[in-house]
Amino acid sequence: MFALLGHIKNQRLVNYLVVASYWLFLAPCLTAAIEDRRDAIAQETQRYLAEHFANGQMPPKHDWRQKSWTHPTGVESTNTPGGVGYGYFYDSSALLWTNASIADYYIIAPSSLGGYVSDLYLTSTCRAQLGTESLVAYESSSGPEFWIFDWSQYSAATNPLPWEVAFDLPSSRPQYLTTKPDEFDIKRQMVHVRNGTYCLGFSNGLYTWQNQTLLFDFVRGDWDLIYSTNYATTNLTNNIPGADEFYGSWGPIVETFPPYTNVNPVGFDLIRLFQDGNAAPFWLTPVTSYIYSSANWNLLTQATNTSFTVSYSSNSVTGGLYNLGSLCVTATTRAASFSLSPPGGSNSLYWIVTPNGNLWDKTITGLSPGAYTITFSNVTGFTAPAPQAFTIADNTITTVQANYIGIRPVLQSMTLIGKTLTCVWSAQSNSSYQFQYTTNLAQTNWINLGSPVPATNGIVTTTNSIIANPRAFCRLMLMQ
């Protein structure tokens, strides 16, 4: 007699479904592959620093650790060594975390700032006190460069400028640049950054942490690991912020070092945090963050607490908000797609896996405010979510989650007549399944029994002889 067994196996394009007490598991979604580029980046960084900063000195970085700060107007009156033109700061009691915090954002980085600047950084922390600032930098009349400043390596006495990565983007690593519509359907040149800090554990009286920076390779269509370092602290509070803790409190900001004569539109798009294993993002809101701006920085576009662009000139320029909104859709399968009624906006170019879960997301930008209905496509092996109605408000992001439920073929009956075994399953209509068996669970190769069988009207029936193997384990494989 065939024994029944539960078993899960992952393969590209194929999900195996195995009987276990008359129900089946669906294999989990495959996650994207992250390529480790640290060695190549480190070598390039050494060459870059030797060429650009032969005397060992680099442009200054603010040392706000030595300063006082009062929410929300306590930026020092002087602009030296670092000032804020425009940007978000995390509210002291909001967006706290316990074991992981990941800032995910697009940096709007034009090829030229359109005027002279001594130094300008488009930077952010991930809400960790000892995390990195993974930023785009401009010097004098140079184009965008990618730099990493690691606060875990900072020491006022021995390492006051812990720059770990520095390279030119357009000429050296153009694969990290793309041009795509922002939330107001305006095409911008962007860099997609994922900047995270993780607690790895506690041993021998020390907490171990990891800082990690990823860049999205728009040519390869996947993430590259650019920088990673481990370090230790004696207390959790050395890295995890508490109420009224300033270190690591700045989110995406335009950090400025005068003098400068003009700045083309710069800023950030789709700013979000992933924390403590939550697959859904935390968007910045008026409750979790506040805005600081200084004179002559002109706000051009803003989706409240999710994106902004600003420019600088000695005279005020006409900017203003656009009366548009965005939609962010997360789905439990990469194969998901959807349509909007009424149609509108612009599709983002890529599905990008979110951290800490097998979810995928996509954005539609430049949507007119109003009522919409989203309809999800059918995906083989899943039950599609029902259509959802939602409302787009101006200058905001609306999030919709698509929960695709894996269809588990259910054994309806099993009949043995002589040496012929007949099994009837309820399954995904218009799909096909392959019946398989093995006599030894230690083996990885399962044997096909018969040919693939189509499921018509949601039913699949398999009839097979078991003369050669009176005892075996069986499973049903979904063919995609």
N, C-alpha and C positions, 0 to 999 in steps of 0.2 A: 504494500500500500504506500502511496506517496505521503510523506510527512509534510506538515506545514511549517514554514519558518519565516521570520522577519529578517530583512537584510536591506541595507542601503548602499548604493554605489553611485558615484559621480563620474560622468564622462561628458565631453563636449558634444552637444547636439542630441544626446540620448539620455533620457531619465529612466532608470530601472525602477520598476514597481514590483514589490515582493509580498507574498501573502504572509500575514501574521495574525492569527486568530481571526481570520476572515476579514481583515482590513489591510490597506496598503499605505505605505509612506511614499511621499513624493520627495525626490532628491532635492537638496537645497540649491538655490541659484549659485552659479559660479561667479566668483569675484574677479575683478580686473587684476591683471598682472602689473606689478610695479617694478620698473627697472632701476637698478642701483647705478647711479651715475657719479657717485661720490669721488672715486679715484680720478676720473677724468676732470671733474670740476676742481678738485684740489690742486691738480697739476696746473690747470689753466689759471687758477687763482694766484698761485705762486708767481707765474710768469706775469700776470696782470699787475700784481703789487710791485714786483721788481721794476717793471717798465714805468708805471705811473707814479710810484711813491718810493723812489730810489733811496731817499734819506730815512725811510722807515716811518715817516709821519703820514697820517691819513687825515682827512677832514674831521673836524670835531664831531662828537656825538654828545647830546645833552646828558648831563649828570644830574638829573632831577632828584636823585637819592640824597643829595646834599642840600636840597631846597625844601621850603615849606610849600604847601598847596592847600588852597581853600576852595571847596566846591561852591559855585561853578565858575567864579570869576577871579581865581587866584593866580592866574598866569603872571609871571614876573613882568614888570613894566618894560624891562630891557629885553631885547631880542637876542642877547648873547648869553650862553653859547647856542641856545636853540629856542625857537618860538613856534607857535602853532598858527598857521594861516587860517585853517578851517578843519573841522573834524569832530569825531565822536569820542567821548570818554565814558567808560563804564561807570554807572552809578555805584557808590561805595558798597551798598548792601545787595546788589543785584548780580546775576550771572556768576555766582560763586560755584565751585566745583570741588570734588573730593578725590578723583583718581585720573581724570583725563579731560583735557580741554583742547579743542581744535578750532582755529579760526580759518574759515574758508572764504576767500574773496577774490574778485577780479580787481586788478589795479589798472586804471585808465592812464595809459602812459604814451603820450604822443611822441613822435620821432624827434621833435624839436620843441623847446619851450617858447620859442619866438622872441627871446630877449636874453639879456645877460642875467645869470644867477651865479652867486658864489657856490652855494650848495642848496639842494632841495631834496627832501626825502618823502616818498609816499610810503608810509610805514604803519605798522600795527603790531600789537602784542596779542596773545591768545588768552589773556586774563591770568596768565601765570607770572609770578613775581620774578622768576629766574628763567623765563622762556626766551625765545629769540624774537628779534624784529627782522622779518624777511621782507625786504623793501626794494623799491625802485629808486635809484639815486640819479640826480643830474648834477654835473659840475660845470661851471663856466658855461660854455656853449655846447657841451657834449650832449649826445643822445642818451636814451635810457640805459642804465646799467643795473644789474641785479646784485645786491649786497646782502649779507647776513651779519647782524650784530647780536652776539650771544651773551645775555646777561648772566648766565650761569658761570661764564668764564671771566666776568668782570672783577677787577680788584683796583681800588683807588690807588694803591701803592705800587702794584706790580703789573697790572694789565688794565689800564684805564680805557683802552680802545680795542676791545676784543672783536675785531672784524675777522670773520671766519671764511667768508666767500665773497669774491668780487669778480665780475666779468661783464663785458659789454654784451648787450642783447642783439642789436641788429646785425652786427658783423660776425659775432662769435657764436651765438646761440639763437638764431632767428626762429627756431622751432617752438620757442616759448612765447612768441608773439602771435597774435591773431587780430583780425579786424572783424568785429561783430556788432550787432545793434545792442545798445544799452536798453535800459527799461523804458526809454522814451522813443525807441526805434531810431536812434541816432547812431550811426556807425562810428565806433571808437576803436583805436588800437589798445589791446589789453594783454595783461599777463595774469594767468590763473594760479593763485598761490594757496597752499594748504600748510599751515604753520601750527604745530601741535606740541604739547607737553604732556607726558604720561608718567604716572607713578608705577614703578616696576616692582616694588616690594620693600620689605623691611628685614634686615638681618644685621647682627653684630652691632646693634644700637644705632644703625644708620638707615635712612630712607634713600632708596635709589630711584633716580629719575632719568628720563630721556627727553631731550629736545629733538625735534625732527621737522625738516622742511621738505615739501614736495612741490614740484612745478609740473604743470600739465603740458605735455608735448603735443602740440596741435597737429604735427605731421604724423606722429605715431598713433595719436588718438588715445593716449593713456598717460599715467603719472610716472614721473621720474623722481627717484630719491636723490636729493641734492646734498643734504647735510643731516648728520645725526651724531649726537654725543650723549654719553651717560655721565652722571655726576651724583653726588651724595650730599644730604643735609642731615643735621641732627634732629630737626623738628619738621613736622608737616607744615607748620605755619611759616617756615622759611620760603615756601613756594606757593602754597594755597592761600589766596587772599582772604582776608576777613573784612568785616565792616570797618570803614574809614581807612583802609589800607590803600596807599597811593601807588605803590610799586606795581607796574604792569597794568595800570588802570586805563592807559590810552588804547582805544580801539583804532580804527582807520583814521589817520590824520595826515594832513599836508603839513609837514614840518619844515620850517623855513630858516634860512641863514642869510640875512641881508648882507650886501645889497642885491637888489634885483630890480630890473626895469620893466619886465613884462613876463607874464606866464600864460601860455595857452591853456585851454580847458584840461584840467587834470582831476583825478578823483578816484572813486571806488564804485563797484557795481556788485549787487547781490551779496551783501555782507551778512554772514551768518556764523553761528557757533554750534559745534557739536560737543556735548559734554557727557561724561560718566556713562558711556555706553548707549545713550539715547540716539536712535537712528534718525529721528526727526530733528530738524534744525531749530535753534533758537534764533529768531530774528531780533535785531536790536529794536527796541521800542522806546517811547518816551518814558516808560517806567524803568527801563533797565539802563538807559544811557542819556547823556545830555550833549549839547552841541556847544563848541567854543569857536568863535571866529574873531579875527582881528581886522583892523582898518584896511580898506582898499582891496580886500578879497571879496570878489563878487560871486554870489551864488547864481549859477546858471540853471542847473536842474537838480531836483531833489525828490526822491521817493522816500518818504519819512523813515529814517533810521535803517534803510536798506541800500541806498545808493545816493551819490551826489557827484556833481561836477562843479568846479569853481575856476575862476581865472583871476589874474591880478593885473591892475593897471593903476596909474596915479590918479586917474579919473574914474568915477563910477560908470559902469556900463549897464545897459539894460539886460537883465536876465529874466528871472522869474520861473515859476513852476509850470510844467506842462500838465494839462488836464488829462493824464493818462495813467494807467495802472498796469500791473503785471500779474501773471499766473505762474505759480510753481507747482508742478505735479510730481509726486513721488509714487513709485510703483514697486510692487513686490516681484516683478520679473522684468528683465531687460528687454524682453520681446514686446512689452506693452506699447501701445500707441493710442491716440485718441483724436477726436474731432470736436470742434466747438460750434455751437449754434447760438447766435449768429457767428459766422467766421470773422476773424480779425487778428491783428497783431502780427508779429514775426516770430517764427520758430528759432530757438537757439540751435546751434550747430551740432551739439554733442549730447549723448546720454553720458552722465558722469556718476559713477558709483559714490554714494555717500559713505562716510565713515561708520564703523561700528554696526553694520547691518547689511543684509543683502537687499538694499533698496536702491532704486535708480531714480534720477530726477531729470526733469526737463522744464524749461521756462518758455513762456510766451510773453513777449514784451510789446509795449505800445498798444495796449487794449483800451478802447474807449470805455468810460464808466458806464455801468448798466448791468442788466440781468443776462446770464449766460446759462447754457446747459452743456455739460461735458459728457460725451459718450465714449466708452472704452472699447477697443477692438477685442475680438476673440483671439485667444492664444491656446494652441493645442495643449491639452492636459490641464487646463485651468478653467474655472468658472469666472467669467468676466464680471466686474462690479456693475451694479445697476447705474444708469445715468444719474448724474448729480446736478442739481441746480445751485448756482452761487451768484454772488454779486461782486463786480469789480468796482472799487472805489478809486477816485483819482489819487495819484501819488502814493499808492500803497501796493503791497504784494499780497495776493490771496493764495493760500496753500490748499491743495486738494490731494488726498492720499487715495491711491487705487490699490485696494487689497484684492489681488487675484488669489482665489482659493484653489489649491491643487485638487484635481479630481482624483479620488482614490477608488479604483475599481473594486467593487464589492462582490465577493463570491456569493452567488445566489444558490447554487446547488453543485454537488459533486456526486457522480454516480459511477460505480464500477460494475460492469457487466462482463463477466469472464475476465479477459485481459484488456478490455477497452475502458479507458477512463474518460468520462465526459464531464467538463466543467463549464458552467454558465456564469458569466460575470456581467454586472452593470458597469458601463464604462463611458468614456467620452465618445459621443456620436461623431461619425466621420473621421475617426482616428483608426490606426491599426496597431495590433499588439502581437508580440512574439512570446509564445509559451516556451519556457526553458527549464532545465533540470540539472542537478548534479548529485552524485552519490557521496561526495566528500566535501564538506564545507571548508576544509583547509585549502582546497584548490580554488584558484581565481577564475578559471574558465568554466562558464556555464554552457551547456549544450542545447542548441535549438531543437525543439521537438515539433516537427511539422513546419509549415510555412506561416508567415505573418497572416493574421486573421483580421479582417476589417470589422469595426464595430458599427453596425447599422441600427438606427433607432435606439442607440445607447446600450446595446447588448452585444457581447462577444461570446461565442461558443467554441470551445476547443475539444476535439475528440482525438485521443492518441492511444496507441498500444503501449503497454508497459511490460511486454513479455521479457525483454532483455534486462530490465531493472525493476524487480518487484518492490524495492524500497528506494526512495529517492526524495530529495528536497526540490520543490518547484517554485517558480516565480513567473510573474507576467511582466513583460518589458514593453513600455510605451515607445513606439517608433515615431520620431519626429522628422 
